[in-house]
Amino acid sequence: MSTLTADPPTTSHAATPPAAAQVQPTFAGVMRGEWIKLLSLRSTWWALASTVAVITLVALAAAASLNAMADDPALAPGVEQMHGAEVISSGFQFGMLTIAVLGALLITGEYATGMIRSTFAAVPTRIPVLAAKALTLVVLTVVVTLVGVTLSYVLTMPQLSQYDLVPALDDPGSWRVFGGALYSLIAAALFSLGVGTLLRSTAASLTAALTVLLLLPGILSFIRLDWVETIVSYLPLPASSALLTTGAAETQGAYLSTQASLIVMAAYAVVPLAAAAVTLHRRDA
């Protein structure tokens, strides 16, 4: 009698797909994402337009005031002591205000909406995100400063020409002032970005950044103590003034050397960003 044997069960040899490895984005990809996020926000365009507007309008106001200064010798420093580039760059401190707002919003806006969790989930190391934001902010600051200074140069030229103050583009003093304005605005933007990363709150970050950048010099200037005046000279606004003058007229903070001013402003940019980079690894989003 024959024995029926069942065929052995067939085993499926279809390979089970391995778990997908997490793809680490390149820095170029992180930069692309930051550009998309930044330029898609209405607040970015308002901040950029405001920066150009205040730089230009203040320069126009400063140029218009030359008539009063020429008619009243009591007004210091006097037209004869001025440099045209100083007039054109006179709105940089107001540009510092709007650029600082942009620097803070660049990071605190993501914390406010919760988008920062998605950002850090895509880039777990986190530091490339901060580096990309900083680089993006620097590029935007350079562009908006160049636009503002160029507009100011063109629009104030008729008034400046009446007093022979149109800055020559081959004059090292002109480039020192223009470069100092750009350098100071970049430092202010990065300072605000670092503070925003540390505090994670838009209101707190703007209060802290604007107090250090703009308010403290005016408040402490009323205190006539040597050590207080020394502190004031190392605050961002007075320190940067040494980079924004040709030396023809005395300016608060101008007694700092150019090298000292460069170092002080660099410290305001680097120290908060370095502290922000450290804290990104030590706390949750």
KEVEX-93128 format. One record per residue (C-alpha): residue number from 1; x, y, z. Coordinates in steps of 0.25 Angstrom, whole numbers, plus 2048, in hexadecimal, padded with zeros to 3 digits. Layout:
BEGIN
rec i: NUM | px: X | py: Y | pz: Z
...
END
This chain:
BEGIN
rec i: 1 | px: 800 | py: 800 | pz: 800
rec i: 2 | px: 806 | py: 80D | pz: 7FC
rec i: 3 | px: 807 | py: 818 | pz: 806
rec i: 4 | px: 803 | py: 826 | pz: 803
rec i: 5 | px: 80D | py: 830 | pz: 808
rec i: 6 | px: 80A | py: 83F | pz: 808
rec i: 7 | px: 813 | py: 848 | pz: 802
rec i: 8 | px: 81B | py: 850 | pz: 80B
rec i: 9 | px: 816 | py: 85E | pz: 80E
rec i: 10 | px: 81C | py: 868 | pz: 805
rec i: 11 | px: 823 | py: 873 | pz: 80C
rec i: 12 | px: 822 | py: 881 | pz: 807
rec i: 13 | px: 830 | py: 886 | pz: 804
rec i: 14 | px: 82B | py: 895 | pz: 801
rec i: 15 | px: 835 | py: 89D | pz: 808
rec i: 16 | px: 830 | py: 8A6 | pz: 813
rec i: 17 | px: 834 | py: 8B4 | pz: 810
rec i: 18 | px: 83E | py: 8B9 | pz: 81B
rec i: 19 | px: 83A | py: 8C5 | pz: 823
rec i: 20 | px: 83C | py: 8D2 | pz: 81C
rec i: 21 | px: 849 | py: 8D9 | pz: 821
rec i: 22 | px: 847 | py: 8E7 | pz: 825
rec i: 23 | px: 84C | py: 8F0 | pz: 81A
rec i: 24 | px: 855 | py: 8FB | pz: 820
rec i: 25 | px: 852 | py: 908 | pz: 818
rec i: 26 | px: 85E | py: 90F | pz: 812
rec i: 27 | px: 862 | py: 91D | pz: 816
rec i: 28 | px: 85D | py: 922 | pz: 809
rec i: 29 | px: 850 | py: 91C | pz: 80B
rec i: 30 | px: 84F | py: 922 | pz: 819
rec i: 31 | px: 852 | py: 930 | pz: 812
rec i: 32 | px: 848 | py: 92E | pz: 808
rec i: 33 | px: 83D | py: 92B | pz: 812
rec i: 34 | px: 841 | py: 937 | pz: 81A
rec i: 35 | px: 840 | py: 940 | pz: 80E
rec i: 36 | px: 833 | py: 93B | pz: 80B
rec i: 37 | px: 82E | py: 93D | pz: 819
rec i: 38 | px: 834 | py: 94A | pz: 81A
rec i: 39 | px: 82F | py: 950 | pz: 80D
rec i: 40 | px: 821 | py: 94A | pz: 80E
rec i: 41 | px: 81E | py: 953 | pz: 81B
rec i: 42 | px: 818 | py: 960 | pz: 819
rec i: 43 | px: 81F | py: 965 | pz: 825
rec i: 44 | px: 82D | py: 963 | pz: 81E
rec i: 45 | px: 829 | py: 96C | pz: 813
rec i: 46 | px: 823 | py: 977 | pz: 81D
rec i: 47 | px: 830 | py: 977 | pz: 824
rec i: 48 | px: 839 | py: 978 | pz: 818
rec i: 49 | px: 831 | py: 983 | pz: 812
rec i: 50 | px: 831 | py: 98A | pz: 81F
rec i: 51 | px: 840 | py: 989 | pz: 820
rec i: 52 | px: 842 | py: 98F | pz: 812
rec i: 53 | px: 837 | py: 99A | pz: 815
rec i: 54 | px: 83D | py: 99F | pz: 823
rec i: 55 | px: 84B | py: 99F | pz: 81D
rec i: 56 | px: 847 | py: 9A7 | pz: 811
rec i: 57 | px: 83E | py: 9B1 | pz: 819
rec i: 58 | px: 847 | py: 9B4 | pz: 824
rec i: 59 | px: 852 | py: 9B6 | pz: 81A
rec i: 60 | px: 849 | py: 9C0 | pz: 813
rec i: 61 | px: 845 | py: 9C7 | pz: 820
rec i: 62 | px: 854 | py: 9C8 | pz: 823
rec i: 63 | px: 857 | py: 9CE | pz: 816
rec i: 64 | px: 84C | py: 9D8 | pz: 817
rec i: 65 | px: 851 | py: 9DD | pz: 824
rec i: 66 | px: 85E | py: 9E1 | pz: 81E
rec i: 67 | px: 858 | py: 9EF | pz: 81B
rec i: 68 | px: 855 | py: 9F1 | pz: 829
rec i: 69 | px: 863 | py: 9ED | pz: 82E
rec i: 70 | px: 869 | py: 9F6 | pz: 823
rec i: 71 | px: 861 | py: A02 | pz: 828
rec i: 72 | px: 863 | py: 9FF | pz: 837
rec i: 73 | px: 872 | py: 9FE | pz: 83B
rec i: 74 | px: 86E | py: 9FA | pz: 849
rec i: 75 | px: 869 | py: 9EC | pz: 844
rec i: 76 | px: 874 | py: 9E2 | pz: 845
rec i: 77 | px: 87C | py: 9DC | pz: 83E
rec i: 78 | px: 879 | py: 9E6 | pz: 833
rec i: 79 | px: 878 | py: 9E3 | pz: 824
rec i: 80 | px: 887 | py: 9E5 | pz: 822
rec i: 81 | px: 88A | py: 9DA | pz: 82B
rec i: 82 | px: 881 | py: 9D0 | pz: 825
rec i: 83 | px: 883 | py: 9C5 | pz: 81B
rec i: 84 | px: 878 | py: 9C2 | pz: 811
rec i: 85 | px: 879 | py: 9B3 | pz: 814
rec i: 86 | px: 875 | py: 9B6 | pz: 822
rec i: 87 | px: 869 | py: 9BD | pz: 81E
rec i: 88 | px: 865 | py: 9B2 | pz: 814
rec i: 89 | px: 867 | py: 9A7 | pz: 81F
rec i: 90 | px: 860 | py: 9AF | pz: 82A
rec i: 91 | px: 854 | py: 9A6 | pz: 82A
rec i: 92 | px: 85C | py: 99A | pz: 82E
rec i: 93 | px: 857 | py: 99A | pz: 83C
rec i: 94 | px: 849 | py: 999 | pz: 838
rec i: 95 | px: 84C | py: 98E | pz: 82E
rec i: 96 | px: 852 | py: 987 | pz: 83A
rec i: 97 | px: 845 | py: 987 | pz: 840
rec i: 98 | px: 83D | py: 981 | pz: 835
rec i: 99 | px: 848 | py: 977 | pz: 832
rec i: 100 | px: 849 | py: 973 | pz: 840
rec i: 101 | px: 83A | py: 970 | pz: 840
rec i: 102 | px: 83C | py: 967 | pz: 833
rec i: 103 | px: 847 | py: 960 | pz: 83A
rec i: 104 | px: 83E | py: 95C | pz: 846
rec i: 105 | px: 832 | py: 959 | pz: 83E
rec i: 106 | px: 83A | py: 94F | pz: 835
rec i: 107 | px: 83B | py: 945 | pz: 841
rec i: 108 | px: 830 | py: 949 | pz: 84B
rec i: 109 | px: 826 | py: 949 | pz: 840
rec i: 110 | px: 828 | py: 93A | pz: 83F
rec i: 111 | px: 828 | py: 938 | pz: 84E
rec i: 112 | px: 81A | py: 93F | pz: 84F
rec i: 113 | px: 814 | py: 937 | pz: 844
rec i: 114 | px: 81A | py: 92A | pz: 848
rec i: 115 | px: 821 | py: 928 | pz: 83A
rec i: 116 | px: 82E | py: 927 | pz: 841
rec i: 117 | px: 82B | py: 919 | pz: 845
rec i: 118 | px: 829 | py: 915 | pz: 837
rec i: 119 | px: 836 | py: 91C | pz: 833
rec i: 120 | px: 83E | py: 915 | pz: 83E
rec i: 121 | px: 838 | py: 908 | pz: 83B
rec i: 122 | px: 83D | py: 909 | pz: 82D
rec i: 123 | px: 84A | py: 90E | pz: 831
rec i: 124 | px: 84D | py: 907 | pz: 83F
rec i: 125 | px: 85B | py: 90D | pz: 840
rec i: 126 | px: 854 | py: 91B | pz: 841
rec i: 127 | px: 861 | py: 923 | pz: 83F
rec i: 128 | px: 860 | py: 923 | pz: 830
rec i: 129 | px: 852 | py: 92A | pz: 832
rec i: 130 | px: 858 | py: 935 | pz: 83A
rec i: 131 | px: 864 | py: 936 | pz: 830
rec i: 132 | px: 85B | py: 937 | pz: 824
rec i: 133 | px: 852 | py: 941 | pz: 82B
rec i: 134 | px: 85E | py: 94A | pz: 82E
rec i: 135 | px: 864 | py: 949 | pz: 820
rec i: 136 | px: 856 | py: 94C | pz: 81A
rec i: 137 | px: 855 | py: 958 | pz: 823
rec i: 138 | px: 863 | py: 95D | pz: 820
rec i: 139 | px: 85F | py: 95C | pz: 811
rec i: 140 | px: 852 | py: 964 | pz: 813
rec i: 141 | px: 859 | py: 96E | pz: 81B
rec i: 142 | px: 864 | py: 971 | pz: 811
rec i: 143 | px: 859 | py: 972 | pz: 806
rec i: 144 | px: 850 | py: 97B | pz: 80D
rec i: 145 | px: 85C | py: 984 | pz: 812
rec i: 146 | px: 861 | py: 986 | pz: 804
rec i: 147 | px: 853 | py: 989 | pz: 7FF
rec i: 148 | px: 851 | py: 993 | pz: 80A
rec i: 149 | px: 85F | py: 99A | pz: 809
rec i: 150 | px: 85E | py: 99B | pz: 7FA
rec i: 151 | px: 850 | py: 9A1 | pz: 7FA
rec i: 152 | px: 855 | py: 9AB | pz: 805
rec i: 153 | px: 861 | py: 9AE | pz: 7FC
rec i: 154 | px: 859 | py: 9B1 | pz: 7F0
rec i: 155 | px: 84E | py: 9B9 | pz: 7F7
rec i: 156 | px: 857 | py: 9C2 | pz: 800
rec i: 157 | px: 861 | py: 9C5 | pz: 7F5
rec i: 158 | px: 85A | py: 9D2 | pz: 7F1
rec i: 159 | px: 85A | py: 9D7 | pz: 7FF
rec i: 160 | px: 868 | py: 9D3 | pz: 802
rec i: 161 | px: 86E | py: 9D9 | pz: 7F5
rec i: 162 | px: 86A | py: 9E7 | pz: 7FA
rec i: 163 | px: 874 | py: 9E5 | pz: 805
rec i: 164 | px: 87E | py: 9DD | pz: 7FD
rec i: 165 | px: 87B | py: 9D1 | pz: 806
rec i: 166 | px: 878 | py: 9C6 | pz: 7FC
rec i: 167 | px: 881 | py: 9BB | pz: 800
rec i: 168 | px: 88B | py: 9B6 | pz: 7F6
rec i: 169 | px: 88B | py: 9A7 | pz: 7F3
rec i: 170 | px: 89A | py: 9A7 | pz: 7F2
rec i: 171 | px: 89B | py: 9AD | pz: 800
rec i: 172 | px: 89F | py: 9A3 | pz: 80B
rec i: 173 | px: 897 | py: 9AB | pz: 815
rec i: 174 | px: 88A | py: 9A8 | pz: 80E
rec i: 175 | px: 88C | py: 99A | pz: 80D
rec i: 176 | px: 890 | py: 999 | pz: 81C
rec i: 177 | px: 883 | py: 9A0 | pz: 820
rec i: 178 | px: 87B | py: 997 | pz: 816
rec i: 179 | px: 882 | py: 98B | pz: 81A
rec i: 180 | px: 881 | py: 98E | pz: 829
rec i: 181 | px: 872 | py: 990 | pz: 827
rec i: 182 | px: 870 | py: 982 | pz: 821
rec i: 183 | px: 879 | py: 97C | pz: 82B
rec i: 184 | px: 871 | py: 981 | pz: 836
rec i: 185 | px: 864 | py: 97D | pz: 831
rec i: 186 | px: 869 | py: 96F | pz: 82E
rec i: 187 | px: 86E | py: 96F | pz: 83D
rec i: 188 | px: 860 | py: 974 | pz: 842
rec i: 189 | px: 858 | py: 96A | pz: 83A
rec i: 190 | px: 861 | py: 95E | pz: 83F
rec i: 191 | px: 860 | py: 963 | pz: 84D
rec i: 192 | px: 851 | py: 963 | pz: 84C
rec i: 193 | px: 851 | py: 955 | pz: 846
rec i: 194 | px: 859 | py: 950 | pz: 851
rec i: 195 | px: 851 | py: 956 | pz: 85C
rec i: 196 | px: 844 | py: 951 | pz: 855
rec i: 197 | px: 849 | py: 943 | pz: 855
rec i: 198 | px: 84D | py: 944 | pz: 864
rec i: 199 | px: 840 | py: 94A | pz: 868
rec i: 200 | px: 836 | py: 944 | pz: 85E
rec i: 201 | px: 82C | py: 94F | pz: 860
rec i: 202 | px: 82A | py: 95A | pz: 857
rec i: 203 | px: 826 | py: 964 | pz: 861
rec i: 204 | px: 831 | py: 961 | pz: 86B
rec i: 205 | px: 83B | py: 960 | pz: 85F
rec i: 206 | px: 838 | py: 96D | pz: 859
rec i: 207 | px: 838 | py: 974 | pz: 867
rec i: 208 | px: 845 | py: 96F | pz: 86A
rec i: 209 | px: 84C | py: 971 | pz: 85D
rec i: 210 | px: 846 | py: 97F | pz: 85B
rec i: 211 | px: 84A | py: 983 | pz: 869
rec i: 212 | px: 858 | py: 97F | pz: 867
rec i: 213 | px: 859 | py: 985 | pz: 859
rec i: 214 | px: 852 | py: 992 | pz: 85A
rec i: 215 | px: 84C | py: 995 | pz: 868
rec i: 216 | px: 858 | py: 993 | pz: 872
rec i: 217 | px: 861 | py: 99D | pz: 86B
rec i: 218 | px: 857 | py: 9A8 | pz: 86D
rec i: 219 | px: 853 | py: 9A5 | pz: 87B
rec i: 220 | px: 861 | py: 9A3 | pz: 880
rec i: 221 | px: 866 | py: 9B0 | pz: 879
rec i: 222 | px: 85F | py: 9B8 | pz: 884
rec i: 223 | px: 868 | py: 9B1 | pz: 88F
rec i: 224 | px: 875 | py: 9BA | pz: 890
rec i: 225 | px: 87E | py: 9AF | pz: 896
rec i: 226 | px: 88B | py: 9AB | pz: 88F
rec i: 227 | px: 888 | py: 99C | pz: 890
rec i: 228 | px: 87A | py: 99D | pz: 88B
rec i: 229 | px: 880 | py: 9A5 | pz: 87F
rec i: 230 | px: 88A | py: 99A | pz: 87D
rec i: 231 | px: 87E | py: 990 | pz: 87C
rec i: 232 | px: 876 | py: 999 | pz: 873
rec i: 233 | px: 882 | py: 99A | pz: 869
rec i: 234 | px: 882 | py: 98B | pz: 868
rec i: 235 | px: 873 | py: 98A | pz: 865
rec i: 236 | px: 86F | py: 987 | pz: 856
rec i: 237 | px: 86A | py: 994 | pz: 852
rec i: 238 | px: 876 | py: 99D | pz: 858
rec i: 239 | px: 880 | py: 992 | pz: 854
rec i: 240 | px: 87C | py: 992 | pz: 846
rec i: 241 | px: 87C | py: 9A1 | pz: 844
rec i: 242 | px: 88B | py: 9A0 | pz: 844
rec i: 243 | px: 889 | py: 998 | pz: 836
rec i: 244 | px: 880 | py: 9A2 | pz: 831
rec i: 245 | px: 888 | py: 9AF | pz: 832
rec i: 246 | px: 894 | py: 9B4 | pz: 82A
rec i: 247 | px: 89A | py: 9BA | pz: 837
rec i: 248 | px: 897 | py: 9C9 | pz: 833
rec i: 249 | px: 88D | py: 9CB | pz: 83E
rec i: 250 | px: 88C | py: 9C5 | pz: 84C
rec i: 251 | px: 882 | py: 9BA | pz: 84D
rec i: 252 | px: 87E | py: 9B2 | pz: 85A
rec i: 253 | px: 886 | py: 9A5 | pz: 859
rec i: 254 | px: 88F | py: 9AA | pz: 84F
rec i: 255 | px: 89B | py: 9AA | pz: 858
rec i: 256 | px: 89B | py: 99B | pz: 857
rec i: 257 | px: 8A5 | py: 997 | pz: 84D
rec i: 258 | px: 8A0 | py: 991 | pz: 840
rec i: 259 | px: 8A5 | py: 983 | pz: 844
rec i: 260 | px: 89F | py: 984 | pz: 851
rec i: 261 | px: 891 | py: 987 | pz: 84B
rec i: 262 | px: 892 | py: 97C | pz: 841
rec i: 263 | px: 895 | py: 972 | pz: 84D
rec i: 264 | px: 88A | py: 978 | pz: 856
rec i: 265 | px: 87F | py: 977 | pz: 84B
rec i: 266 | px: 884 | py: 969 | pz: 847
rec i: 267 | px: 883 | py: 964 | pz: 855
rec i: 268 | px: 874 | py: 969 | pz: 855
rec i: 269 | px: 872 | py: 960 | pz: 849
rec i: 270 | px: 87A | py: 954 | pz: 84D
rec i: 271 | px: 877 | py: 952 | pz: 85C
rec i: 272 | px: 868 | py: 951 | pz: 85B
rec i: 273 | px: 869 | py: 948 | pz: 84F
rec i: 274 | px: 873 | py: 93F | pz: 856
rec i: 275 | px: 86A | py: 93F | pz: 863
rec i: 276 | px: 85E | py: 93C | pz: 85A
rec i: 277 | px: 865 | py: 930 | pz: 853
rec i: 278 | px: 869 | py: 92A | pz: 861
rec i: 279 | px: 85B | py: 92B | pz: 866
rec i: 280 | px: 854 | py: 925 | pz: 85A
rec i: 281 | px: 85B | py: 918 | pz: 85E
rec i: 282 | px: 857 | py: 918 | pz: 86D
rec i: 283 | px: 848 | py: 91B | pz: 86C
rec i: 284 | px: 83B | py: 916 | pz: 865
rec i: 285 | px: 835 | py: 91E | pz: 85A
END
